[in-house]
């Protein structure tokens, strides 16, 4: 049975990639999700977590899933996509394919943020998230972003890049950068016209789920 490891985003959780995990499970894939250290919703827990903790944890989860030597399809969302990229470089023999959902190569899209702030619910969400995230955690996230630039050319696994054009947290040009700089000869890209940051939700989510499934199925036959 083909195996898939999911890595969620910064200050997020399993819910961000759960629709895709469930979709692949329905298509007879073994899927595994986990919660990154500090992502409990409690400020004190996040304050104690470091990017090295997240790197080690993701690596341990991958090793466990591939303990008999079988390859794993690694799927990362947002910051999880950058952590997944690191796994693809460190564990070349274990990562069968790499899927990068809304990878924050260039975080924050001010134009789209302004548009979303017209919604009171979104405004409340931004104020709550930015106010509750420790400065230390934001620094760790920014370090992950910076460290990732050296990793992209070293990626050899087949890679799918998915980016929403209405993403309010990641600039659309992130996808083009990844397509140019990822070292793998087997790269695919999907730009979702009406897709926001949470690509596994929204009006075009079926397009995303289907594309990831077809990509993984193709990578499995290589």
C-alpha positions in Angstrom: 0.0 0.0 0.0 1.4 3.4 -1.0 2.1 5.7 2.0 1.6 9.4 2.4 3.0 11.7 5.1 1.3 15.0 5.7 2.9 18.1 7.4 0.6 21.0 8.4 1.5 24.7 8.5 2.7 27.3 11.0 0.2 28.0 13.8 -2.1 25.6 12.0 -3.0 21.9 12.5 -4.1 18.7 10.9 -7.4 20.2 9.8 -5.5 22.2 7.1 -4.7 19.0 5.1 -7.4 16.7 6.5 -9.7 16.8 3.4 -6.8 15.6 1.2 -5.7 13.0 3.7 -9.2 11.6 3.8 -9.5 11.7 0.0 -6.4 9.7 -0.5 -7.4 7.3 2.2 -10.6 6.6 0.3 -8.4 5.8 -2.7 -6.6 3.1 -0.7 -3.5 5.0 0.4 -2.1 4.7 3.9 -2.1 8.3 5.2 -0.4 9.7 8.3 -0.8 13.1 9.9 0.7 14.5 13.1 0.8 17.7 15.1 4.0 19.7 15.1 5.5 20.5 18.6 4.0 23.6 20.2 0.9 23.7 17.9 -1.6 23.1 20.8 -3.1 26.5 20.7 -1.3 27.4 23.9 1.1 30.3 23.7 3.5 28.8 26.3 3.8 25.6 24.2 4.6 27.4 21.0 7.2 29.5 22.9 9.2 26.4 23.8 9.2 24.9 20.2 12.0 25.5 17.7 12.4 24.8 14.0 15.0 22.1 14.9 12.2 20.4 16.9 9.9 20.5 13.8 12.7 19.2 11.5 13.5 16.3 13.9 9.9 15.5 14.4 9.1 15.4 10.7 12.2 13.2 10.1 11.2 10.8 12.8 7.6 10.5 11.5 9.0 9.8 8.0 11.4 7.1 9.3 8.6 5.4 11.2 6.4 5.4 8.1 9.2 4.0 5.9 10.7 1.7 8.5 10.6 -1.3 6.1 12.4 0.7 3.4 9.3 1.5 1.4 9.1 5.0 -0.2 6.8 7.7 1.1 4.9 10.4 -0.7 5.5 13.6 1.4 2.8 16.3 1.3 3.5 19.6 3.0 1.2 22.6 3.4 2.5 26.1 3.9 5.4 26.0 6.3 4.9 22.2 6.2 5.9 22.4 2.5 9.2 23.8 3.4 9.8 21.2 6.1 8.8 18.6 3.5 11.4 20.0 1.1 14.1 19.5 3.8 13.0 15.9 4.1 13.3 15.4 0.4 16.9 16.5 0.5 17.9 14.7 3.7 16.0 11.4 3.0 16.4 11.1 -0.8 16.0 7.3 -0.7 12.8 7.5 1.3 10.9 10.3 -0.3 9.1 8.9 -3.4 7.4 12.1 -4.3 7.0 15.7 -2.9 3.8 17.8 -3.0 4.1 21.4 -2.0 0.8 23.2 -1.2 1.0 27.0 -0.8 4.7 26.9 0.0 5.6 30.3 1.5 8.8 31.0 -0.5 7.7 34.6 -0.5 5.3 35.0 2.4 2.5 37.5 2.7 0.6 39.0 -0.2 -0.4 42.5 1.0 -2.8 43.1 -1.9 -4.8 40.0 -1.1 -4.7 40.7 2.7 -6.3 44.0 2.1 -9.1 42.3 0.2 -9.8 39.8 2.9 -9.9 42.3 5.7 -13.3 43.4 4.4 -14.6 40.4 6.3 -15.0 40.9 10.1 -14.4 37.2 10.6 -11.1 37.3 8.7 -10.0 40.5 10.5 -10.7 38.8 13.9 -8.7 35.7 12.8 -5.7 37.8 11.8 -5.7 39.9 15.0 -6.1 36.7 17.1 -3.4 34.8 15.3 -0.8 37.5 15.2 -1.5 38.5 18.8 -1.2 35.0 20.2 2.0 33.9 18.3 5.2 34.4 20.3 7.9 36.5 18.6 10.3 33.6 19.0 8.0 31.4 16.9 7.7 34.0 14.1 11.5 34.2 14.0 11.8 30.4 13.7 9.3 30.5 10.8 11.3 33.2 9.0 14.5 31.2 9.5 12.9 28.2 7.9 11.9 30.3 4.9 15.5 31.6 4.6 17.1 28.2 5.0 14.9 26.7 2.3 16.4 28.6 -0.6 19.5 26.5 -0.4 17.5 23.3 -0.4 15.3 23.7 -3.5 18.1 23.0 -6.1 19.0 19.8 -4.2 15.5 18.2 -4.5 15.5 15.2 -6.8 12.1 13.6 -6.1 9.2 14.2 -8.5 7.6 17.4 -7.3 4.1 18.9 -7.6 3.7 22.6 -6.8 0.2 23.9 -6.0 -0.5 27.6 -5.5 -3.8 29.5 -5.2 -3.9 32.8 -7.0 -6.0 34.4 -4.3 -3.7 33.3 -1.5 -3.6 36.1 1.1 -0.5 34.7 2.9 1.8 33.6 0.0 2.8 35.6 -3.1 1.8 33.8 -6.3 5.3 34.1 -7.6 6.4 31.6 -5.1 5.2 28.8 -7.4 7.2 30.1 -10.4 10.3 30.4 -8.2 9.9 26.8 -7.1 9.4 25.6 -10.7 12.6 27.3 -11.8 14.8 26.3 -8.9 13.8 22.9 -7.7 16.4 20.4 -9.0 14.1 17.6 -9.9 13.6 17.0 -13.6 10.0 15.8 -12.9 8.1 18.9 -11.8 4.5 19.8 -12.2 2.6 23.0 -11.3 -1.0 23.8 -10.6 -2.2 27.4 -10.2 -5.7 27.5 -8.8 -7.5 30.5 -10.1 -9.9 30.9 -7.2 -7.8 29.2 -4.6 -6.9 30.9 -1.4 -4.3 29.7 1.2 -6.3 26.8 2.4 -6.2 24.9 -0.8 -7.9 21.8 0.6 -11.0 23.9 1.1 -12.9 26.3 -1.0 -14.7 26.1 -4.3 -11.9 24.5 -6.3 -10.8 22.0 -3.7 -11.9 19.1 -5.9 -9.4 20.2 -8.6 -6.6 20.2 -6.0 -7.5 16.8 -4.5 -7.8 15.2 -7.9 -4.5 16.7 -9.2 -2.6 15.5 -6.1 -4.0 12.0 -6.4 -3.1 11.8 -10.1 0.4 13.1 -9.4 1.0 10.6 -6.7 -0.4 7.7 -8.7 2.0 8.7 -11.6 5.0 9.0 -9.2 4.2 5.6 -7.8 4.6 4.0 -11.2 8.1 5.4 -11.8 
